[in-house]
Structures are given as C-alpha cells and as structure tokens.
C-alpha cells in the first residue's frame, strides 16, 4: 500500500489545521494518529477492492475501422458476497468481459450491465467475496474527510486522502444527472471506479470523474449507484423514470440557490398531466423532498422507479395541492419531440428544460 502522507499534510494545512502551531512532539503525534487511522481504514477496505483490465478495440480516427487492440485499466469493489463488482462504465468501454485481479489471482469478469450516462457498470466473478459496508453520502459535509482506495495503472493499491468540497452545479465539468460528491482527493490513472470512503471505512461514493488539473474528483453517491445497480441486475439496463414535465425559474437568476421552481411544460397524456399538474404551478415537494433549486428536482427525480406513485406538492393561486403521480418509463428523445405539450404563457427565462422529470 502506498500512503501519500505529503498530500494528507497539505490537505490538513489548507483545511485550516496549521501544524506549525504545535511543537514538534505534538505535530508528530497528530501525524502518527492520522497515519494509523488512514492505514486502518485502507487495510480493512483493500480486500474488497479489485483491479480491472479490459481489452478494447482501437479504431482509426478517420475511418472508424478497428486497427488494433488496447488496454483499459480501472478499479472496482465488491458490493455483495457473491462476486458482484461495482465499477465505472468507462473502464469497460462497452466490453462484455474483463480480467479481474484479486488476492493475487485472476478471474474472468462478466458484464451484468452498463449505464454510460451515470458511468456505472457491474461485473460478476464466480466466487464468494467480502464486500464494503455502505455509508450515508448525505452525512458528508463541506470539510468532511474522504479516502479513495484504488489501483493506479500498473501499480499496487493506493490510499488517497482529501476533503469534501461544496458542489457547484454552475461549475461542473460535465452534465450529471444527480448531484455528485466533489472532493480534493486526487485520483490517478487506473483509479476510476474506486470506492470513496468516509472516516468509518464505509463506502459513500464511486469515483467516476476527475478534472484535468487533478484539483477535484467527482464521485457518484453510493445510494445513486445502488439504484442503477438494481436496474442492471434486474433488467440488464438502466430504467429511468419520467413524469412528463419540465421546470423553470420564473424571472430569476439560475445561479441563485433560493428561487421558486415552476412547472413550465406538461406533456399531454403523460402521468403529470393525468394527475392534474398544470404549467405555472409552483413545485414545493416531490415525495418528502422539499424543492428549492433545480438541483433538488434533479436529485428527487433521479431516484424515481417506474410504476411507483409519488406525491407532487404544488402551489396554485395561493393554494397547496397534493397530486399523486405514477412514474412512467422514460420515452426516447424522438418520442418526446413528437408529443404535444401544455406550456406556461408567462414570459420567463428557463434554466432547465429536461424530459427526464
């Protein structure tokens, strides 16, 4: 195991704990305690973490013809005791098989399913395995410590330490369908798919993206990954819910974190329309989640399951209405474009016009 204590020291200084305020003995004691804690977490977790290598076709950039083979390397971790591995879809790149390295042995990993949109993939190996306990991503706060345990490309398992940062939807490097955990943990090549752990050694996320400058790593929350996992196990494909509406921030600044969220469009014949939701309604709750920002809508709708009934609380003309909506399977973009919709007559500046709600 390679433990990057220099990174830990720098992170602590930036995080506000200046070790120079201690005498040498006190500073050494703090660092030894931290090293012991991190090593303990890594030692407990690493037996549930695997290295993954996949043979992928190399295509001619101009013609698209296959001209050879390449190797994709990444990390994964067990999510049950029967050999089920959670990893990033970008590691497999569409391949239905991979080589899994665990406990000094190699196994053939067979793809259970992949979802490129969330960058989630599942592999299965035929053996009994340990698995990581799941933690609560919502328990993380800005400044919470987090630990990545994963395999750098052609390297041994490594522990990388950092701090959780404030997520900012206006500065995300790419579009995410649910809020991700942003942290100062630095992921190396080959560590995509690594588990992100809290200080209890529980997995709270899976590393799916790192910025080019290495300053930030983005992890899919484990409860979001588990939602996709259930779909892939049961259906071998993601199953995204849909209610048939779009939203807007009326006359407001989309960067403002406290704005009313209004219904902009309602697709006729869809479940939101059948439930009585109208354009111009102010959206207050989806299920038990209060709606204050567009990100709240995105996070609430991500977890909707096809066929379930969810209560939409809207405000209309000063009156609060509770409208039960049955979640539909999301239609294709072509099908959505062919649908008729009711739209608000107000002159507004939409910040989100998604057919995923």
N, C-alpha and C positions, 0 to 999 in steps of 0.2 A: 504494500500500500504506500502510495506517495502522498504525504500530507503537506500541503503548501502553507506552512506557518507564516511565511512572509506576507502572503495575501491576507491571512487572518489578522496579523498585526496592523496592516494598513487599514483594513476594514474597521477595526476597533477604533483606530485614531479618527477616521472620518466619521464614524458613528457617534463620536462625542466623548469617548473614554480615552483621555490622554494619559498614556502610561508613564510619561515623564514626571507626572505629579506624584508618583510613588518612588520610594527609594528602591535600590537595586533588588533587595531581597523580596520586597512586596511585589514588584513587577515580575520577577521570576516566578513567584508563587502563583500569580494570576495566569501567566502564560502556561505554566505546568498544569494548572487546573483546567484551562481551556483545552490544552492538547489532550489531556486524559479524557475529557468529556467527548471531544470530537472523535478520538480514536475508538472510544467505546461504542459510539453510535455507528461508526463505519464498520467495526468488527461484527456488530450484530446484524447489520444490513447486507454486507457484501456477499453472504452466501445465497441471498435471494436475487442477486444481480448477475446478469449474463452478458457475454459479448456475442454480437451477431454479425455475421458476414454473409453477403449476398452477391452472387454473380449476376451482373446486369449487362444487357446489350449496349454496345456503343454505336451510335448512329452517325452517319455522315451529316454534318451541319447543313449542307446544301441540299442534298437529295433525300435525306432521311433514311437511306438504306443502312442496314446493320453491317458494320465493317469490322467488328471485333467484340471482345468482352472486357468488362471492367469489374472492379470490386467495390462494393459499398459496405462500409463498416459502421456499426452503431451499438447501442446498449439497450437492454430490456430488463424487465424484472417480473418475477412470478407474482400472480395475483390470486392463485388458488394452490391447493396441494396436489393437483393433478397435471402439472406441467404447462398451465396456461400462462403465456408471457405477453405482457403489455409492452409495446414499443412504438416508435414513430413510423408512420407510413413512408416517410422519406427515406428510411433505412432500407425498406424492401423495394421501393420504387416499382410497385406493381408485380413483383415476382411472387410466385405462389409457394416458394420454398426458400429456406435459408439454412446456414450452418450455425448451430448454437454451441458456444463453448462454456462449459460449466463444470466446476470441480475437476479440472484437468482432463475432461473428456469432451468428445464432440458428439452432437446429436443432430439429427435431421429435424428441422423445424418446419411444420406445415402451416400455411396461412389459413386462419379461420375466417378472416375478413379484414378489409382495409377501408378507411374513410379519409380521402385526401383533404377534404375541407377542414376537418379538425386535426389532421395529421395523426390519426390513431390507427394502429394495426395490432392484430392479435396473432400470435404464433402458438403452436402446440407441440410439445415434445412428449414422447411416450415414456414417462417415468414419474414416480412420486417426488414431490418437491416441497421445500419450505415456501413461505410467502410473506410479504411485508404487511404489517398491520396498517390499515388506512386511518389517517387523521382527519381533522376538520380544517379545510382551507379557510373557512370563514373566521377561524380563530387567529389567523395571521394578521398582524398589524404592521404599519409602517415602522421599520426598525427591527422587526422580528428576525431572528437569525434563522438561516436555512442552510441545508447541506446537500450537495449533489454527490452521489456515489455512482461512478461510471467508468467505462473503459475508454481512454484515449486511443486513437488509431494506432494499432500495433504496440500498445502499452499495457501495463498492469493496472488493476483497479485503483482509482484515484479519488480522493475526497477533496471537494472544492467548497469553500465556505463563503457566505455573503449575507447581505441584509435585504429584506423585502422593501421595495420602493413603492411609492404611490402610483397606482395605474393611471394613465392619462390617455383617454381614447383619442384625443386630437394629435397625439404624438406616436401612436402605434406604427411600427414599421410595415405592417400589412393588416388586412382586414381579418378580424377574429369574430367568430360567431358567439362567443361568450367571453366575459372578462377573464384575462389571464393573470397569473401571478408574475409580476415583474420583480427581479431581484438583481443584486450586484454579483451574484455567483457567475463565475467565468467558465463557460463550457468550452472544452477543446473539441477538435475534430474527432468524431467517433463517439461523442457523448450525447448525441441526440437520442432521445428515448430513455435517458437516465431518470431515476426517481429523484424527486426533490423532497427532502425530509425535514421535519421540524425538530426541535430540541429533544423531543421524546423518542425520536427514531421512527416516527410514523410517516408514511408517505402522504404528502399533501398535494403533489402535482407530478406531472411528467414533463421534462424539458423537451420543447418542440421547436424553439426558435432562439437564435442568438443574433444580436446586432453585429454588423461587420466590424465595428471598432471594439467589440468584446465588452462594452461597458454595461450591457444589460442582457439578461437571459429571460425568456418568457416560458412559463410552464402552464400547461393545461391543468386546471384544478382536478384532483383525483375524482371528485364526485361527477364532474363532467365526463371524464374519461370512462368512468364506470357506466354512465348512461349509454355511451357509444358502445362499450364492451357488451352490454346486454343485447343491444341490437345486433351486433356482429355474431354473437353466439347463437341467438335465436333465429336470425334471418340471413346471416352472412352478408349483410349490407346495412348501412345506416338507415334509420326510419325517422324522418324529420316531420314533426307535427306542424300544422298550419291551421289558422282560423279564418283567413281571408280578409285581412285589413292592413292598412298602412298608417303610419303616425307622422306627426309634425309638432314643431314647437311654434305656436302662434305668435308671430311678431317678435320673436325673441332671438337671443344670441345662442346658437347651438353649443357654445363653449361654457355657457352659464350652467352651473351644476344644480340650480334650483329654478326650474321652469315647469309650467303646466304642460302636460303631454296630451295632445288632442288627436282624435281619430281623423285622418284625412280622407282615406278611401275605404269603402266597404264593397267587396266583390259580391255581386248579386248571386243568390243561390247557395253561397257558402255558409259555414256554420255561424260566423259572426253576424251575418245578415239575417239568418233564420232566428238567431237569439234576440234580435231587436236592437243591435248596436247601430248607431247612426253616425254619419260624418258630422264632425263638430263636437261630439261627446268628449268630455274631459275624462281621461283614463286615470283612475285613482288606485286601483289594485288589480293584480292578476293573481288569483288564488289568495294566499296570505301575504304576498309580497307587495309592499307599497311602491307606487310608481312616481318617481320624482324626476328622472332623467331618461333619455333614450336608452342608456346602458341598462337601466332597470328593466325595460321592456325586453331587450335582447336577452338578458340573463333569465328572466322569467319564462320566456317562450322557448328557450333552448331545451329546457327540461320537460316540456310537454310531451306526453305519449299519445300516440294515435288511439282514438277511441275513448279516452278519458274525458270526464266532464270537469271543466274548470270554471270557477266563478269570476266574471269580469265585473268590477265595481266601477261605474261611470257616473259622472255628474252631468245632468242635463237641465238647464233652466233653473239652477239652484237646488235641484232635487237629486238625491243619491239613489241610484238604481243598481240592483244586483242581478246580473244577467248570466245564467249558466250557458256555457258554450261547449259543444262537443268538438274535440280536436280531430281534424281531418288529416289524411296523408297529404303531404305537400305535392301539388301538381308540378309538372315541368314548366320551365320558363315560357315555352311556346304555348302551353295551355293557359298560363296566366295572362299572356298578352291577348289571347282570344276572348277572355272573359269580359263581361260588362261590369262596370263599377259605378257606385254612387260616390260623388266627391263633394267636399265642402265647398260652399260658394264664397267663403271668406278669402280675402287676399292675404296669403301667408307665405312664409319662406320655409319650405320643408327642409329638415335636416336628415330625415331617414324615410326612404320610400321602399320598404322591403316587403317582398312577397313571402317572407318567412314567418310572418306573425299570424 
